[in-house]
Amino acid sequence: AAWSLTDYGFKVIISSYFADIFKGNALNNGLLPVKVSEEFLKEILEGIQENPDNEIAIDVELQSVSFKDTTETFELDSYKKICLLNGYDDIDFLISKKQAIEQFELKTQKYEQQLF
């Protein structure tokens, strides 16, 4: 389901509940699941029905969602936050760490050479 939402162009889904499997799949597909309180969700839905041009602001870095005069924060795993902010999937993230991985390997090799 998450991949079809991203294929349709969605970047964010806002709800008061997400199943763990959906949340994980969404994040793996670059779709941000934003969990808000039931009251805030109701305020958003009513506000959009009143005026479809109302805007919802999502700040991934601050992990906040704002609508009209109300702002709530949402939880987001730090690893997935880095991926979303940089447009990374899991492979892209590993590639971004290539230099650190190579340095670690060199340290490990030097350490092993000292042992033997």
C-alpha positions as CSV (number, residue, x, y, z in Angstrom):
1,A,0.0,0.0,0.0
2,A,2.8,2.5,0.9
3,W,4.5,2.1,-2.5
4,S,1.3,2.8,-4.3
5,L,0.8,6.0,-2.4
6,T,4.3,7.2,-3.3
7,D,3.7,6.2,-6.9
8,Y,0.6,8.4,-6.8
9,G,2.8,11.3,-5.6
10,F,2.1,11.4,-1.9
11,K,5.0,12.4,0.3
12,V,3.3,12.5,3.7
13,I,0.3,10.7,5.3
14,I,-1.2,12.1,8.4
15,S,-3.3,10.0,10.8
16,S,-3.9,9.3,14.5
17,Y,-2.8,5.7,14.1
18,F,-0.5,3.6,11.9
19,A,0.1,-0.1,12.0
20,D,3.8,-0.9,12.5
21,I,4.1,-2.7,9.2
22,F,2.6,0.2,7.3
23,K,4.8,2.7,9.1
24,G,7.9,0.7,8.3
25,N,6.9,0.1,4.6
26,A,6.0,3.8,4.3
27,L,9.4,5.0,5.5
28,N,11.2,2.4,3.4
29,N,9.4,3.9,0.4
30,G,10.2,7.6,1.2
31,L,6.7,8.2,2.5
32,L,6.5,10.1,5.9
33,P,3.8,8.7,8.2
34,V,2.9,11.6,10.6
35,K,1.0,10.5,13.7
36,V,-1.0,13.2,15.4
37,S,-3.6,13.3,18.1
38,E,-7.2,12.5,17.2
39,E,-8.2,16.0,18.2
40,F,-5.6,17.6,15.9
41,L,-6.6,15.2,13.0
42,K,-10.2,16.2,13.4
43,E,-9.2,19.9,13.3
44,I,-7.2,19.3,10.1
45,L,-10.0,17.4,8.4
46,E,-12.6,20.0,9.4
47,G,-10.3,22.8,8.3
48,I,-9.7,21.2,4.9
49,Q,-13.4,20.6,4.4
50,E,-14.1,24.3,5.2
51,N,-11.4,25.5,2.8
52,P,-9.5,23.0,0.6
53,D,-6.8,25.7,0.1
54,N,-5.7,25.5,3.8
55,E,-2.1,24.4,4.0
56,I,-0.5,21.9,6.3
57,A,3.2,22.5,7.0
58,I,5.5,19.6,7.8
59,D,9.0,20.1,9.1
60,V,10.9,16.9,9.1
61,E,14.0,18.4,10.8
62,L,11.9,19.7,13.7
63,Q,9.5,16.8,13.5
64,S,6.5,19.0,13.6
65,V,3.2,19.4,11.7
66,S,1.3,22.8,11.7
67,F,-2.1,23.6,10.6
68,K,-3.6,27.1,11.2
69,D,-2.5,28.1,14.7
70,T,-1.8,24.6,16.0
71,T,1.4,22.6,15.9
72,E,2.1,19.1,17.1
73,T,5.4,17.1,17.0
74,F,5.7,13.6,15.8
75,E,8.1,10.8,16.4
76,L,10.6,9.8,13.7
77,D,13.6,7.4,14.0
78,S,16.8,9.3,13.6
79,Y,18.1,7.0,10.9
80,K,14.9,7.4,8.9
81,K,15.0,11.1,9.5
82,I,18.5,11.3,7.9
83,C,17.2,9.2,5.0
84,L,14.2,11.4,4.4
85,L,16.1,14.7,4.7
86,N,18.7,13.5,2.2
87,G,16.5,11.5,-0.2
88,Y,18.3,8.3,0.7
89,D,17.2,4.7,0.6
90,D,19.1,2.1,2.7
91,I,21.7,1.6,-0.1
92,D,22.2,5.4,-0.6
93,F,22.7,5.8,3.2
94,L,25.5,3.1,3.1
95,I,27.1,4.7,0.2
96,S,27.1,8.0,2.0
97,K,29.1,6.3,4.8
98,K,31.7,4.8,2.3
99,Q,34.6,6.9,3.6
100,A,33.9,6.1,7.2
101,I,33.6,2.4,6.4
102,E,36.9,2.4,4.5
103,Q,38.6,4.1,7.4
104,F,37.2,1.5,9.8
105,E,38.5,-1.3,7.6
106,L,42.0,0.2,7.5
107,K,42.0,0.5,11.3
108,T,40.8,-3.1,11.6
109,Q,43.5,-4.3,9.2
110,K,46.2,-2.4,11.1
111,Y,45.0,-3.8,14.4
112,E,45.0,-7.3,13.0
113,Q,48.5,-6.9,11.6
114,Q,49.7,-5.9,15.1
115,L,48.2,-9.0,16.6
116,F,49.9,-11.4,14.2
